[in-house]
Amino acid sequence: MTQAIEIHNLSFSYEPQLPVLKVADLTIPRKTMTLLYGPSGSGKSTLLKILAGLLPKYGGQLDPGSEISLKATEAAMMFQDPSLQFAMDTPWHEAEFALENLQIPPVEMPARIQAAFATVEISHLAHRQFATLSGGEKQRAALAVIIAMQKPVILLDEPFASLDPVNRKRLLQQLQTQVEAGKTVIIADHDLSNYQAVNPNVIQFGTDHQTQVLTSQAVRQLLVAANQQPVIPAKPAAQFPAILTGTNLKITQPNQVLIDQAHFQLPANQISLLTGESGSGKSTLLKVLAKLGTYQGSLLYAGQELRKYSARRWGRKCGLVFQHAADQFLNVTVAEELALSQKQGRHPYFTPANLQNALTKLGLAALTDRVVYSLSGGQQKKLQILVMLMMGQPLLLLDEPFTGLDAKSAQAIRELIDACQATAPATILVVSHQLNGLADWVDCHFKLQNQHLVDRGEVLA
């Protein structure tokens, strides 16, 4: 085994003559943590998939002169959306399946799986159905399976996107333990908070699809700046007229109460932020509000019980931006998705000129002929939010809208939402673990803790 992963003359394209990644010479030291950092669509996920042997095996073209000193069998990869890689029904069965494929003797499996699950602190989730897990819990489960595989190289694509800050910091420390045990950890991430504690190498990806290894001083400056998050001013929700109210609201899933709230009100035509620990029930609440889940008690929208709205009528009132962008799309190409929202949408902001301007600012203008599933995770997320904003429902629920987005792209999304709000205000509820850049953007802040929606009022730390 070489002392480093060497990459030379790498050129990869999904379409002929249109390379999305070019690497002349790149050295990634083994037994270290390396962070791939750069704007959405710059090639970070593509490089991980090449290192894992998924590309060009399952798509695209790799230049014949490309040299990579890593065997695909050395690496285990966690996808940006871990749901796409699960083949079984529970984390335990998934780990067993992975070890069976590695021909690990059955007698060795239980101890190996138990140790990995304990490392990631998900032993209590071992036999839960994946369908009942939150996005953050699925990410932790996927990481536990990878640790159980004991491959020398661990590849992680946005592994903390659905995790609250406490679990994010905890998992980073656990990954550092893997490095200390001799593993090579390579992470693609847009959020650099908490990395200062583990001091990774950083490879910067540019919009020209080139890569650059940052100096120690540049890394230090980047990571220090990432930890300087401002507080977020917010106003008490009671200060605004309420459009949606809950009374004796109770939301459960098998063997667990997620929300038990005597009274709750969502302010009309404001942007409200909902935070809370991973798995606390935030996404479940959004699904209930979108009539995709059940509840006990009362939920009134504009004075009418939510249960009394037909699915068709409620679909004109409420839009839900799913946590995973690929779940939102109904067509094949970007142009087809845009055409559908142009036909069905009612938001007055999106004149032809404003739509073209939005596509340009989001970096999607040149991608209209692309298959939506060939886009990067960040590009999919930007398209997903755009087509849902075009629909113009007066209640919009956004589940992790900044996942996979670099700071510039996230700012472009916020500016687009602001422009829509200025033209036709909507009631917007945002669930997000990504808090950078939200200062002065959200109006109200709720935190889900101990089964209660707490109006945080003045500030978000």
N, C-alpha and C positions, 0 to 999 in steps of 0.2 A: 504494500500500500504506500502510495506517494505521500510526502509530507504536506502537500497542498493540492487543491483542485485547480488544475491549469486549464484555461480556455484560450484558444487561439483561432483567429480568422473565422469567428462564428458569424454567420448571417442567416437569419430565419425570416420567412415570409409566409403569410396565410394565402396571399394572392401573388401570382408571378410578377416579378419585377417591382414589388412593393414591400421591401423589407420592414418589419416592425422591430427588429432587434439586430444590432451590429456590435460585435465585441472583437476588437483587434487582438488585445492581450489582456487577460485578467487572471489574477492569482487570488484564490480564496484559501487562507490557511486552515488546515484541519485542527480539530480540537479547540475551536474558538467559536464565538457567536458572531455572525456577520449579518448586518442589516442592509437590505435592499431598499433604497429610499428614492422617491421621485414622483413626478406627476402621473395621474391616471393615464393609462394607455402607453406608457413609456417602455414597457417590455418586462417588468419585474415578474409578473405571473408567468409570462412566456418562458423566461429563463428557468424558473423553478420547474416547469413542466418538461423542459428539455433535459434538465439534470435528472429528473425522475424517470426519463425514458418514455414519457407519454407523448411527446412530440419529437420527431415528426411521425411517430408510429400511428397516431390517431388524427393526424391533420397537419397541413402546411408542408413547407419544403425547407429543409436544412441544406445549406450550401455544401456540396461534396468535400470542399477543402476544410470544413470545420473540424477542430480538434478539441476533445473534452476528455480529461484524464479522470473520469469518474464512471464507474460501471453503474448502470441503473439498478442493479441488484443490491448495491450498497445503501440505497436511499429509500426512505419512506416519506410520503408527502401528505400533508393535510390541506385540503382544498379551501378556497375562500368561502364556499358554501359547503360545510361538511356533510350536509344531508345528501349531496350527490355521490358520496363515496360509501355510504352505508348500504350493505347488502342484506343485513339481518334485522331482527325486530328490537333487540335490546343491546346495550353496550357490552354486556357479558358475552352474548352470542356473537357479536361482531368481533370481539377479541379472539374468541375461540376459532372463528372462521379464518381470521387473519393468520393465526398460528398454525392452523391446519394446512394452509397454503404454503407455509414455510417448512412444513413437515416436522414440526416440533412434536416430540412424543407426548401423547395424551396425558401421561402421568405427570409431566412437568408443567402442564398448562395452568392448573388452578393457582399454584403459588406465584407463578409469573404474572398472571392477570391480577391477582389480589395485590401484589406489590406495586404494579403500575397504577392501579386504581387508587391505592392509598397515596401514592406520590402526588397525583393530581387532585386528591381529596374528593373523589366521586364514588366512593364505595357504596354510599346510600342510593346511588342512581344505577347500580349495576344491572338490576333486573327491571328497570322501568322501560316502558315502551318508548321508542324514539319519538313517536307522535305526541307524547305528553311532555317532552322536554322543551325548555326554552332554547333560543338560539345560542346563548352563552353556555348552557349545559351541554348542548350538542358539540360545541367547540372543545370543551373540556373532555368530553367522552372520546372524541376523535384523537385528541392528543394522548389520552391514556392508552388507546389501542396502539398508537405509534410507539410509545415507550415500551409497551409489552413486546413489540416486534424486535426490539433491541438492535435495530440497524445502526451502523456507524454514522450515517448522515441523516439528519432530520430536517425536512423542508417544510416551512410553514407559511401559508399565504393568508395574510391578515388574520392571525390567530386570536386576536383580542378584540375584534370589532364589535362583538355582542356582549362583552364583559364589562361589569362595573369596575371602577378604579381599584377597589380592594382586591377583587379576584384577578384583575390584570397584573397588579404588582406581585401577587402571590405566584401566579403562573410564571412570570418572568424569573422570579427567584428559583423556581423549580427547574426551569430550563437552564439556568446558570449551573445548577447542580449537575445536570446532564453533561454540560460542557466540562465541568471539573472531573466527571467520571470518564472523560475521553471521547465524548460525542462531538460531532460537528453540527452546529445548529445554524441554519440559514433562514432568515425571516424577511418576508416582504411586508412592509407596514408603512402607513401614512402618518400615524400618530406616534410621536417620539417620546411621549411622556413616560417617565419611570425608567427609561433605558440608561440614564446616567448612572444608576446603581450597578449595572452589569457591564458597562464600558465596552460596547461591541465595536467591531470594525464596521465602517459604513461605506457602501458603494452607492454613489449617486447616479441615478438614471436621468438623462436629459430628454427634452422634447425631440431632439434630433436622433433618438434611439441609440445614443452613445453612452458609455459608462465611464465613471471616474472614481478611483479609490481616494477617499478624503484623508487628509492628514490628521494626526491626533489632535492638533489644535482646532482644526475646523470641526471635527466631531464633537469636541468639548463644547464649543460655542453653540453648535446646533442643539445639543441635548440640554444644555443649561436653559436656552431660550424656550424649549418645549415645555419645561416645567414651570414656567412663569405664567400661569393661567390667571386671568383676572376674575374677580367675583362678578356675578351677573345680577344687576339690579332687577327686581321684579315687584309687582304690585299685588296686594291681596285680591283674590278672585272676587270676593264679595263687593269690591269697589265697582264692578261692572255688572250690567244686566246679564242674567243667565239665559242661555238658549237651551241647555240640557241640564236637568236636575235628577238626582238619584235619591231615593228614600228607602231606608232599610235594605240597601243593595247588598246582595251576597252572591259571590261568584266562586265556584268550586271546580275542582277536577278530582278524579278518583283519589280518595283518602287524603284530600288536602283542601283546606279553605284558603283561597287566595285573597279575597277582598270581603270584608264584613264592615259596611259603612252605613252609619245612621243617616248621614246627609252629605250630598256632594253636588256641587254646581260648577258647570263649565261656562266661563264667560263668553258672551257672544262677540264674534268678529275680532277676537284677539288671538295671538299666538301663545299657546300655553305649552310648557315643557313638563314632561313626566319622566322622573328619574327613579332609580331604585335598584336594589341588588338583582343580579341575574337570577332568573327563575322565580321572582317574586310575584309575577302575574301581569306585567305591563302589556305584553303582546296579547295576552288573553283578554284583557280589558278592551283593547282596540278591536279584537274580533267580536266581542260581545256588542260593542257599539255599532259595528258594521252588520249586525244580525247574522254573524257566523258562529255564534255561541249562545249558550243559555244563561239566564240569570234568575235570581229570586228577588222579590221586592219590586220596586217601581223605578222605571227610567222614563222620564218625560222629555220629548223633544218638541219645542214650541207648544207645550201644553198637552201634547197627545202621547199616550203610552206607546213606547217603542214596539211592543208586540202587535199593535193594531195596524202598523204600517205593512203593506204588502212588500214583497221583495223588490218588485218592479218600481214601486213608488219610492221606497227607501233608497234604491240605487240612484235615483235622481237627486236625492238629498245628501247622500253620504258617499264619500270615496275613501278607500283604504289603500295606501301604498304599502305593499307587503315588505317584510324584512328582506326577502330574497328577490331581487329584481326579476330573475328569469321566470318566477311564478306569475308575473304580471302580464307577460306578453301573449298576444293572441295571434300574431302573424309572423311571417318569416323575416322580412327585411325591415330596416329602420323606416324607409319610405312608407311601407304598408302600415306600420304602427302609427306614424304621424297622420296618414290619410284617414285612418279609422277615427282618431280623436278629432280631426278636423270635421269629419262628417257628424259625429255624435256629440262633440263638445259644444259648450254654450258660454265659455268664458269670453267676455268682450275684449279683454286685453289682446288676445291673439289674432290680430289682423295679420295678413300675409307678411307685411313688413316687420312687425314685431316678432312673429314666429321665426323669420329668417335671422333676425338679430339675435334671438335667444339661441338658435342653433349654432351661430358663430361663436357667441360667448361661451357656450358649453363645449365647444370643440367637436361638435357633431355634424357641422355643415358638409364636410367632405365624406361623411360615412353613410349617406342615405341609401346607397346601394348594398351596404353590408348586411349580412345575415345577423340578426340581433344576438344570436348565441355565439358569434365569433368575436363580439366586442369584449373588451376587458371588463372586469367587474365594475370599475368606476364609470366607464362609458355606459354600461347597462343601467347603472343607478341614475345617471343624469337623464338618460332617455326615459326611464320609468317615471321619474318625477315630472318631467316635462309633459308627457302625454296625459298624466293624471291631472296636472294643473289645467290643461286645456279643456278637460271635461267640465270644470266650473261648478262642481257641487258646493253648496253652502257650508257643508261640514266635511273637513278633510283630515284624515288620520294618517300620520306619517310614522312608520315603524323603522327606526334606525336609518333616516334618510341620508346620513353622511358617511355611511360605511363604504370603505374603498375609495374615498375621495381625498385628493390632496387639498391643501389649504386654499389654493386658488379656485379649484372647482367647487369646494364647499361654499366659498364666498359668492361665486357666480349663482349658485342655487339660492342662497339667501336673498341676493339682490333680485332674482327673478320672482321669488315669492313676494318680496316687498312691492315690486311693480304690479303684481296681480292684486295685492291687497289694496293698493292705492286706487286701482280701477274699480274693483268689485270686492269689498271685504268679505272674507269667509272666516268661519270659526275653525282654527287649526290646532290640533293636538299632536305634539311631537314627542315621541319616545326616542331618547338618544343617550348613549354612553359617551359619545364624542362631544365634549363640551367646549373645545377650542373655538373661538370666534363667535360664541353665542352672547357675549356681553352686549348689552343694549339692543339685542334683537328680540328676545322673548319678552312677553308682557307679564305672564304669570308662571309660577313654578309649583308643581305638586310633586311630592315624593311619596312613593309607595313603600311603606315600612310597617311591619307588624300587622298586616292585613288592612291597614288604613291609608287613605289618600290624605296626606297632610299638606295643607296649603302653607308653603314655606315663606310666602310673603316677601320680605325685604331682600334677601340675598340668597344666592346659591354659591356655596364655597367650592 
